Amino acid sequence: MKMNRNLYRAFLLITFLTLNGLILYGISSIWSYLNTGADRKTMLHLPAQLTSNYLPKVNWSPLNNDGRPMELQTLQELERDYVKAWYVKNNALETNNHYGINDYYTDSARVKLYKVLDHNKANNISVKTTTIEHNPILNFYSADGKLAVLTDKNVQIQEQVFVDNTSFLKRSYESSFQAMLLLEDGFWRVRHLVEIENTPVSVSTDQSIPQAVLSEIRDIKGLNYYPRENPWNMFGKHFQDTIIDSDFSKIKSLGLNSIRIFIPYEGFGKATVETDKMSQLLRTMDLASKNKLKVTVTLFDFYGDYSLADWTLTHRHAEKIITALKDHKALQAWDIKNEPDLDFNSRGKENVLSWLGQMVKEIRKWDNNTPITIGWSNPEAALNLTTELDFISFHYYRKPKDFLASYNALQDAINNKPIVLQEYGYSSYDGIWNAYMGSEEDQANYYKEMQTMITNAKLPFLLWTLYDFTEVPDNVVGRLPWRKSQQQHFGLLDNQGNLKPAYQEIIN
C-alpha cells in the first residue's frame, strides 16, 4: 500500500512539473512572437523566388541629394524595394493579376496600375517586359527618413505585346522615370512612377576588335576539350588540375595552339556563380597559358530558356565570368552559346536570336577587346547575326565530299569576317549499333581528307575531340544506345590514352 502511495505521489509531481513546463514554454513562445517582426516574405505572401528571378543592373549616381544624407544600408533597402516594385509590375502586366502590387505600391499608385491591368484583361492583352539596366539618381531624402525621390535615367526595356495570344509588337527601347517612394511598415512603396523625357546617352559606335586580335582567330588550330574521365562535367568535385595540365601538354605536342571549353550555366550556379567553380575555371586558364594554349570560352552550355523573365539572370552569369577572365592572357574569344539553333523549334527562333543579340551588347559593355562568336550547329545557321559577331563559327558533321560547297557558300554570304570550323570529327565506333561498319582507319581517312581541305582553305579549326569517353551523360545525346555509342569514340586517343591512327593525320 505504501509503495502505491509513493508511486501515486511521484506521478502527480511529474504531471505537475510537466504542465508547468508546457505553460512556461507557451508563454515564452507568445512573448517571442509578439517581440519579433514577421518575415517579410511570409507577411506579404510574396513568391519565394522574388529576390532571385530578376537582377537588372543598377548603377547609382554618386549621392548628392537635397535633404538628409542617406545611409548606405538605407540606400540598399531602397534599391531592393524599388527593383522588386518593377518585378511585381512586370509580372502583373504579363498575367493581368493584381498579385503583389499592394505590397510595393501605395493606394494612389495602385489605382493607375489596376486600371491598366483591368483594361488589358478585358481586351485579352498581355505584355511581357523586363528591364535590363537602371541608372537612378537620388534627388531628395526627407529629414524624417520616410520619403525619397529619384530619377531613373535611360532604363533599358525589352517589351513584347500579345493580343489574343498572338505577338502584336516587340521592341527594345530606353526611357527615363521620376519616382517617389514612401517608407511604410518598414519597407519602401512606390507612390509615383512617372515616365519623363529621355535623353539618350552618347555611346561610341566604334566597337571593332583590333586586327591584331582577329589575326589570332585566323590562326586557330585546336580542339574542343573535356578530360577523359569526366566529360561534360569538368568542374566541381571531379576537377583535377594535374590531369588537365597533362592533357594540355599533349594538345600542345600535337602542334595545336587553341582549345575550346564549356561552362554549364546551371552547374556554375546560374546568376550566382559559385566561387569554387570560378577558381577552377581560372586555374584551367592558367594551365592553358602555361602550355601556351589560347582558350575560347563557351559561356552558356546546357542553357535553353531565352524568355524575357530570364534575361537579367543570364546577364549576371555572363558578367561575373567575363569580368573575372577578360584580362587573362590565355583568353582568345567568347562563344555565347553552343548550337543555339537547335532550340529554334522548341523555343522560337525569334526568342533565341533576341536573347543572343542582347547578350552580344551586354558582353561588349564588360569587355570590348575580346572577339565574340556563336557556335552554330551547321553552316546554314551561321548566317544568323553575322553583323553583330566578330567572327563566324560553325560545326560540321556531314560527309567530307560536301564540305567545300557548304563552306564556300557561307564565305560568300558574309562580309570578310574570319570563319572558324569550330567542331567537326568522326566516330571510330565499330560495334553492333553501327552494324560493325566503323573503324579507327575510317576515322583516320576522314581526318586526312578534311585536313587537306582545311589546310588549302587556310581555315581555322577546332576538332572534336582529344579522348574517347567511357561514359556520355544522357542529357548530351539522349538515352538511345546507338547515339551514345557513337559519341564515345570521337577521340584522337582511345579511353586508355593510346594513340589512334587519326592522331597522325593531325600532327602531319
C-alpha angles and dihedrals in degrees: 000000000000090000091053091051092052091049090049092050092048091050092051091048094050091046091050093050093046093051092048091049091052092048092050091047090051093049092049092049092052091047091049091049093050091051098045125079116239118253106265095223090054095040094051095036090229124163111271091230093056095106094048105038098069123041111161118174111263117198112185119201114230110282112259101142133153118252125020121005111252120233119231093243091051090049090053091050091048091051092047094053094040091054091046089052089057091048092051091048093048091050092048092051090054097046100027086227124137091217114139098002093106089059098056106025130061123236097270094045091051092056093062093046093047091054091053093047094047091049092049093047092050091051096040092245121152127183122202109196142157137176120231102190139011126196106191127185118196106227102173141006117186124235092243091053094237104104131054131177122197140171115222106202130199097358107190109225133187115196138177122183122204126195117190088351091301123116107252105167136010124185145159115208148146127241138168128224140196112216134188119193130189126205107234128165090354098306139077122263125190111247097174132010109177127174112233136184111298123221109202116228115240107243125184111250092204103101097147119143114234113263090235089062093047090050088063089056090055089055097053113137110165152097143254108261137217125149115255097242100044112028116178086013103068099140130056129040092349094056112125116176094190090060092046091050091051092048092050089052090053091049091052090049088059088066091252124138106190144050135190119217132186132228113203108221098215094034091058093051099265109240092359101058111208115245096223092050090050090051090052091049091052090048089053090052090050091052090050090052091048089055093043095247126142120220134221107200118209105207105194114039115166093011120134114153107092093169118144090243089061099047100092091049092055090047091057090049092052094042093055094049096042096048089049096050107027095099096041111122092222094058113109107164147346115241106194101201140355112242098334091170088074086070095055094098099042099038103025124262093242092052093049094047092046091054092046093048093050091046090056089055092048094048091053089058090060100034124015095168103064121077118245127215142160124228102232117192095230141009094260094055089051089074088078120099094357093150093052096051130075094217136005123242127190139171126227128194099153128106116300092234090069096044102092094049091053093045094047092050090053093046092052091051099055131067105253095289121148115268123207126196091220101181133017136136148128131245118234092201110140103174135116094285089062095042087248088286100127131079143168088251091058089051091051091050090050092055092044090056095041096045091053092056093042092051094047091049092045086229120169111234145190111190128204110267161342101214142030109239129226094207132029117192117241092238091063103060103350131252100294107120096217091057095045093046092053092049092054095065109053096104131116084219125044123241090272092055095253119144117256122208090256088067091072092053090059099047090046 
